[in-house]
Amino acid sequence: MASYGAETLQDGRYRLSFTVGGLLVSQGQTIASLLLAECGSRTDMTSNDAVEALESNPNTGVNAALAAEAVEVGEQVVKVRQRAVDENVLSIRTYSASVRTVREVIKRLSALTWQELRHLADEDSPLPDRQALMWVAMCRYYAIVGEFANEVLREHYLLGKATVTHDDYDRFMLDKSLWHPEVDDLSSATIAKLRSNVFKAMFEADLLCKEDDTIRPSLLSREMTSILMRRADSFDFFPMRGTSLA
């Protein structure tokens, strides 16, 4: 089952705006519940990019089929975003911070399927499952985070390396900068902020130990494994061999 918001690098450039909030687990659960209530029986979520294009100019040259598919859910996503900000459902002190956080959460959730969103929103879902889903959402929406998870975090685990450090991240970004000018153009302050947020997300997802950057192997629940089987490449975001079960 496809998820529309996942980054595909069709224009060759990475999304590099993951500077807000870490993993955003509780925020993701709250917004997912609002989306499910608003969007009803839809089975897939629309592209965040298509929604934003339709909001700014319905006549932009968005592919007609995609635009037709996007418009209904797009309007509902806009309603949910506005409601979440107006009602301050995330209990954030300032309006501007609320807007930024809500937008960021909705972007990441756009990379999940409705089945994944339902499991995320379910109050009975175990916390580790919700953590795993928000990590998957971040890795799908930001391809460079997904590649770091696969090429560094998972690879270190498979090779028997005990840790993932800031130096490992810096080397990864340096390698990417050789082929991606948008990475090469980042200031050192922005790179540090992106690094800090990725590590915060990994700590919150229980993938790394905060005290010493030791890798914590993932043991996904049977239900989580079954859900992710529809997008088996999602397992590459975790330090695990095959589909390890809890």
Number of C-alpha atoms within 10 A of each C-alpha: 13 12 21 21 24 23 19 14 12 7 6 11 16 20 15 16 10 18 16 17 16 21 27 21 22 16 19 26 24 18 23 25 17 19 24 16 11 15 19 10 9 12 11 19 24 25 23 23 15 20 23 13 17 19 14 9 10 14 11 10 10 16 10 10 8 13 21 12 15 21 17 14 21 24 15 17 23 16 15 22 19 15 14 20 22 12 9 16 15 16 11 14 9 9 12 10 13 19 17 13 19 23 19 20 25 21 20 25 32 25 29 28 23 22 13 22 25 17 21 29 20 14 13 8 14 13 14 18 20 25 24 26 27 30 29 28 27 29 25 27 27 24 19 22 23 23 17 19 23 20 14 21 29 26 18 18 20 13 8 10 13 16 17 21 16 13 9 15 19 14 12 16 18 14 13 16 15 10 12 15 13 14 20 16 11 13 10 10 9 14 19 16 14 19 19 15 18 25 21 17 22 23 19 20 26 17 25 25 16 14 7 11 17 16 24 20 16 23 17 20 17 14 13 21 19 13 16 22 14 12 13 13 11 20 21 21 25 26 24 20 14 10 19 15 13 10
